[in-house]
Amino acid sequence: MNIAQVCHVWESVPPRQYGGTERVVSYLTEELVRLGHTVTLFASGDSTTTAHLEAICPTAIRFTPGVMARDASLALLLERAFGSSHRFDVIHSHLDFLAFPLTRRCQVPVVTTLHGRLDLPELQCVYAEFKECPLVSISYSQRGPCPYAHWQANVYHGLPQHQYAFHPYPGQYLAFIGRLSPEKHPDQAVRIAERVGLPLRIAAKVDPMDREYVEGVMTPFLSHPLVEYVGEITDAEKDAFLGEAMAVLCPYQPEPFGLALIEALACGTPVITYRHGSFPEMIDDGRTGFLCRDVDEMADAVTQVPALDRRECRSAFEQRFTVERMAAEYVQVYDELLHDVEVVPRVSHHRS
């Protein structure tokens, strides 16, 4: 099968440090190549892949100083990918709704994996307008705001089985990984560590939009004597960071998926998180971690972590969250699209 993978150029594929979507696209692309498919990856030029790379710009926009018109690369990306659609059997977009107008008019099957939130009110008119576009969700919870959409499948993210090693013997610290942002609630992770009296190591990225939050809210928390802030870390550094932790604290707001959770499971590390969003689909309460209602329950859960079997965490990862399983399910999606009725683009008759 000849497959195009289309990814935004804000980050490279895979990303140098933090970046969930680009990391998943990389895992999927490499596994599809390993399975014998012909894959073209549309991404930034500093991406690394065994597929054919169509470089849209020399380096990821995030690491290119002086770029003012960020959407210029996006326009070029869309033209390069969809303007050459005749080369492919199927196009797999990871641009959320941005490619929908071209998807509607494309003579080749296009499927879009939605990696972001769908509960923002301004998105509803977009998904309602393009409700014929085939979509893949990354959790069933993600679908909630758009039950009317054309859901082709639900495919959980997956990691290479050997990306992270199993760590049977943890250290005596808690870990937080992600972004220093209000929706990730790193302040709550500090409160939990303080209540149980355990060190907390924080590996996190700071986006420009979150600097005010970090300076105004998080600075006192990061100076707490139990806290060690290590900044952004690479995949190689994640293995020890997550694997040697007693537990990973994920006091996040509801998310479509949560890649950090399965990275922790791959290391054999239990996850303590909230009972909302996608997390109940990923964590088996009392077996691979704990699903909690508030900070008090999270602090209590920390005291119960030693009773958990870290082999259960690794086993859950191997059974449910590997790249082999993810790629196989996407190949099934591609096959279904290719053997569906002939694609007839539908042009909107909406008038303002």
N, C-alpha and C positions, 0 to 999 in steps of 0.2 A: 504494500500500500504506500502511496506517495502522500505524505502528510506535511502540512505547514503548521508550525507552532508560532503564534504571534504574541509577543510579549512587549510590554511598555519598555521604554528605554531610559526610564529614570534610574534604574539600577541595572547592573550587568547580570547575566545569567551564567552561573550562579552569582549571587551578590558577594561582594568582598567581605561584608560583615553581616549586619542585620538586614533581613529581607525575606519574608515568607513566600510570597507569590513566586518570585524569581527562583527561589530555591526549589520549589515544587516543580516548576516548569523545567528546570534543569534535570531533576531526577527523572521526570517523565520522558523527556527527550532522549536522554541517554539509554533508558530502558527500551524505548521503542527502536532505537538503532540496534541495540543488542539483540532484539527479537527479529531483526532482519528487514525492518521497514526503511524506506527512504524518507528521511526527515530533513526539512529545511527550517531552520530557526531564524526568525526575524527578530533581531535584538541589537543591542549596542556592540560596537566593534571590539570592546574589551571582554566580551563574553567568551567562555571556554566550552567547547562542545565537540563531540565526535560527529555530529550532524553537519550538514552544509550550513554555514553561517552567512546570512544576508545582513551585513552590517549597515545599520541605518545612520549611525554617527560614530565617530572614532572611539569615544568613551562615554560611559553612562553620564547622563545629565547631572546627576547628583555630584559627580566628581569633576565636572567641567566648569571651571571658573568663568564668570563673565557672561553666562548665557542668560539673556533677558527674555527672549521669545521661546519659551519651553515648548509651546505647542507646534513650533515649526517642525521639530523632529517627529512629532506625532502624525502630522499631515503626511510627511514623507513615508513613515512607517505604513500607514493605511494604503497609500498609493502603491508602494512596492509590493505589499502582500496581496491586496485584492486586485491590483492591476495585472498581476501575473497568475491569477487564480486558475487559468486553464492548465497550468503545470501540475496541479494537485488533484488528488482524489477527494480530499477533505481538508478544510481549513479549521484549525482549532484556535479560537481567539481567547486570550486571557486579559482582554481590555475592558471587562465588564460591559457596560452599555455603549461604549464609544464607537464600536464598529457596527452597531445595529443598522443604520441606514444603508451601509454597503452590504451587510448580510442579507437584507431584504432583496437586494437587486442582483445578488451573486448567483451565477448559474451552477456553481459548485456547492455541495453541502457545507454549511458552516455550523459549528457548534461552539457555544460560548460557556466557559466555566466562570461562574460568578464567584469572585474571591472576596468581595466586600459586603458591607451591611446593606440590607434592603429596607430597613425600617425608617429611613429618612423620608420625610413627607414629600420633598421635591422630586423624589425618584418615582413616585407612583404613576404619574402621568406618562413617564417615559416607558416603563414596563407595560403599562396598559396599551400604549400605542403600538409597541412592537411585540405583542403577546404571541405572535406566530413564530418568533425566533427560537430555535431549539436551545435549551439551557441545561447545564449541569450544576446542581447544587453541591456544596461540600459538607453539608449537614442537613438533616430534615428540618431542624430548627430554623435554619436560614430561610427556608421557603415561606415561613409564616406570613409576612406582609404581602406576598404575591402568590396566593394560591391559584390564581387564574393563569399564571405563566405556563409556557410550553415546556414543562420539565421532562427532559429526555431521560435523565438518570440522576441518582445521587452517588457521588464517588468521593469517599474519604481520602484525604491526602495519605501518601505513603513515603517511607524512607528506605534507602538501601539497607539491607539487613546488616551489613558490616560497617555502616557509617559510624555507629556508636557501639562500643563494647559493653558487655554486661558487667556491672560492678556489684559483686555480692556483698561487699563489706563497706558500708558507708562511713563517712566522717561524722563529726558532731557539729554540723552547721546546716542552716536552712539556705535555700537559694531562691532568688527571684531573677527572671530573665525576661526581656522585652523592651519596652520603651518607658522612659520617665515621662508619663503623660497622665492626665486625670482619669482617663478610661481604664488604665492599667492598675491604678490604685497602689503604687509602690509604698505610699505612706501607711497603708493598712498592713503591708508585709512587715514594716518596721514595728508597728504596734504589736503584731503577733509575736515577733521575735522578742520584743521587750517583755511581754507577758510570760513567756516560757523561759526566758533567760538564756536563749541560745544565740550564737553569732549568726548574722545574716549577711550573705554575700550577694551583691546586686550587680548583675551584668546587663547594662541597658544603654540604648541609644537615646540621644536627645535631638529631636527634630527642632528646626527653627521656631515653629509655631508653639512649641512647648517650653521655650526658654523662660517665659514669664512665670509659668507654673513651677518650674524647677527652682528659679531664684526666689519666688515668693512663698512657696509652700514646702518644697522638698529640701532646701538647704539645711534647715535644722535637723531633719531626719537623717540626712546623709552624714551629719557630724556626730550622730549617736555613737557611743563607744562600742556597741555591739555590731555596728554596720561597717562593712568594707565595700566601697564602690569601685568596681574594676573597669567600668566603661563598656564599650562594645567589644565583643569577642568573636573570634572566627569559629568555623566548624570544628577545627582541630582542638581549639581550646574548650569548646563546649563539652567534649567527651569527659574530661576530668571535672569540669565545673559542675555539670549536672550529675555525673555518675558518682562522685564522692559526696554528694549532698545527702543528708538524712531524709529530706523531702523537698519538693519544689512547691513554693507558694505561688498560686495563680489567682489572686483576688480581683480578677479582671471583671469589667462589665461584660454583658452577654456578647459573644463573638460568633461569627459564622463557623469558625473551626477552632483554631488555637494550636499552631504547630508545636509550640513549646511543650505542650502536654504529651504529645507522642514522642518527642525527643527525649523527655524524661523517662517515659516508659521503656524506650529502647535501651536506656542505661540501667534499667531495673529500679528506678527511683520513683517512689510513690508521689502522687500529686494531691495537693490540698487546694480545693477550689470551691466556687459557688455552685449551687444547684439551679443553674439557669443557662439559657442559650444552648450551645452545642455540647457543653461539658458533660451532662448526663449521658449523652450518646458515646462518650469517649472513656469515661472513668466509671469503673465498677465499684460502687460505694462499699467500703469495708474490705475490698480485695486489692484493688490497684491504687487506692487513695481514698479520699473522703470528699463527699459533696455536702457543703455546709450552707447555712442560712445567714450567718453573720460572723463578725470577727471573733466573738466569744466561742462559737462552735469551731472555728478554725484553730484557735489556740488550744482548745480541748483535743482536737484531732491530732495535733502535733504530739501530744503525750501518748497517743495510741499507735503511732507509726511503728515503733519497734515490734509490735505484734504482727505486722504485715510481712508476707513472704515476698522478697524482691524478685524471686523467680517468677511469681505470678505476673508481675509488671512486665517483665521481658516476654513472657509467654503471650500476654495480651497483645503486645506489639507485633510479635511474629505472626499471630493468627489474623490480625485485623488491619495493621497499618504499614505493610511493606510496599515498596515500589512495584514489586512483581504483581501483587494484587491490584494496585491502582492502575497500572498499565493495561492489564488484562481487561479490566472493566471499561477503560477508555476505548480499547480496540473493539470491544463489543458495541459501544456507542457508535463508533465510526462505521462498523459493519451495518448496523441498523439504519443509519442515515443513507448509506450507499444503496441499500436494498429497499429503501422506501420508495414511494411513488415519486415520479419526476418532480424536481424542484421547480415550482412556478413562482417567480418573484411577485410579491404583492406590493403595488405602489399605493401609498396612503392617499385617500381622498379627503383627508382632513383639511379644512380651510379655516384660517383665523378670522 
